[in-house]
Amino acid sequence: MSWQGRTTMRDVEELIREGLGRLADEVGTAVPLARRARAGRRRRIRRLAAVGAAAVVLVVAGGLGVTLHGGGSNAAPSVSTPTGRTGLPPDGYRLEVWEDVGVYVPVGWGWGGAPGSCGVGPAVGADGHRLSGTERSDGVLQGYVGRPVAQTPRCPQSATRGRSSAMPFVWLGADVEPGSSDLGHGFVAETRRFGDTTVTVGSSDARQRRTILASAHLMTGGSCAARLASPPHAGGQTAAGSAPVAMTVCAYAPAPTSGYRLLYQDQLGAGPAKQLVDAVAAADPAGEFSCFGASGGEWALLRLASADGSRDYVVDLSCPSIADPTGLQHELTSADVLPWAVDGVNAVLHGSPLIDVPGRLIGQ
């Protein structure tokens, strides 16, 4: 059975019962992870000839081994809750965004896939690194935030559904019918609709479910536009030598109908922002390999804030290249990627075979 079409609460029950059954029968066993399929995407790059199809591996989480990510801050994100809202979560929660819906989840949760994609379950640790086959997500993670984004380059029909770990989760944008279902062992999954999307919370902790669902809200005027009619553009201006003090990361992919939708956003500090500026300045111009008028594929908009303004860098992961605020495209290298490919970015954007960023982005 695949996740194609609408997912009913009965499908959710079956998915999570698999995890609950394993927890009851196999205490301490590994949590299976499915890495997600990358849909055939139109390539606009001139220098990239045919790339051999990647082998499909369904990863099974094994022993524990955590490596902190390199580019961003290792500190738990600070929570800035909207004013005038009731039922807001306590300290120790972070904001997660999908299109125009925001929700607060515990900072110790990781990221992964949700129904509507291949690889339902955790795929990225709370520190932002991709979980490998030698790691156990149970024991590493308290829970995870899933999005319908493929967690493996290719996905066989028999594995499109994936399997649940029965750990607490929030699914954003999953094609699940609104409703609530008691799945046994005290585990309940509840789905509510917010605008054009859904938020599903699964947990055996009733207070946790209430807290997370109460925090879900439609966002207006957020740090990243919820939808774009065309790919993001580089630009902006600051005084010469003006040092960046923060960086906003906005991850986009084509929407089902037209334009682009926001998959994820993150706020990083001055350190990663300065690392990005220095890395792009040192990178060679893309020159004849530039991709002008590109469309389709996945993008990252990196907005650097300074005391006197802001400037935007744009990453085209299909080209691949990174454009500075003047619009000049530079070669995309690991040094260009490491400052911003942290946290949940690594569960929503797919890497390029031309850059080497182990543990970051969804692998090829």
HELIX and SHEET records of a PDB file:
HELIX    1   1 MET A    9  ASP A   25  1                                  17    
HELIX    2   2 GLN A  157  ALA A  159  5                                   3    
HELIX    3   3 ALA A  206  SER A  215  1                                  10    
HELIX    4   4 ALA A  270  ALA A  282  1                                  13    
HELIX    5   5 GLY A  287  PHE A  289  5                                   3    
HELIX    6   6 SER A  334  VAL A  337  1                                   4    
HELIX    7   7 ASP A  343  ALA A  347  5                                   5    
SHEET    1   A 3 TYR A  93  TRP A  98  0                                        
SHEET    2   A 3 VAL A 101  PRO A 106 -1                                        
SHEET    3   A 3 HIS A 217  LEU A 218 -1                                        
SHEET    1   B 7 GLY A 121  VAL A 124  0                                        
SHEET    2   B 7 GLY A 110  GLY A 113 -1                                        
SHEET    3   B 7 TYR A 144  ARG A 147  1                                        
SHEET    4   B 7 PHE A 169  LEU A 172  1                                        
SHEET    5   B 7 THR A 197  SER A 203 -1                                        
SHEET    6   B 7 VAL A 188  PHE A 194 -1                                        
SHEET    7   B 7 GLY A 179  ASP A 182 -1                                        
SHEET    1   C 6 ARG A 227  LEU A 228  0                                        
SHEET    2   C 6 TYR A 260  LEU A 268 -1                                        
SHEET    3   C 6 PRO A 244  PRO A 254 -1                                        
SHEET    4   C 6 TRP A 299  SER A 306 -1                                        
SHEET    5   C 6 GLY A 309  ASP A 316 -1                                        
SHEET    6   C 6 GLY A 235  GLY A 236 -1                                        
SHEET    1   D 7 ARG A 227  LEU A 228  0                                        
SHEET    2   D 7 TYR A 260  LEU A 268 -1                                        
SHEET    3   D 7 PRO A 244  PRO A 254 -1                                        
SHEET    4   D 7 TRP A 299  SER A 306 -1                                        
SHEET    5   D 7 GLY A 309  ASP A 316 -1                                        
SHEET    6   D 7 SER A 321  ALA A 323 -1                                        
SHEET    7   D 7 GLN A 329  GLU A 331 -1                                        
END                                                                             
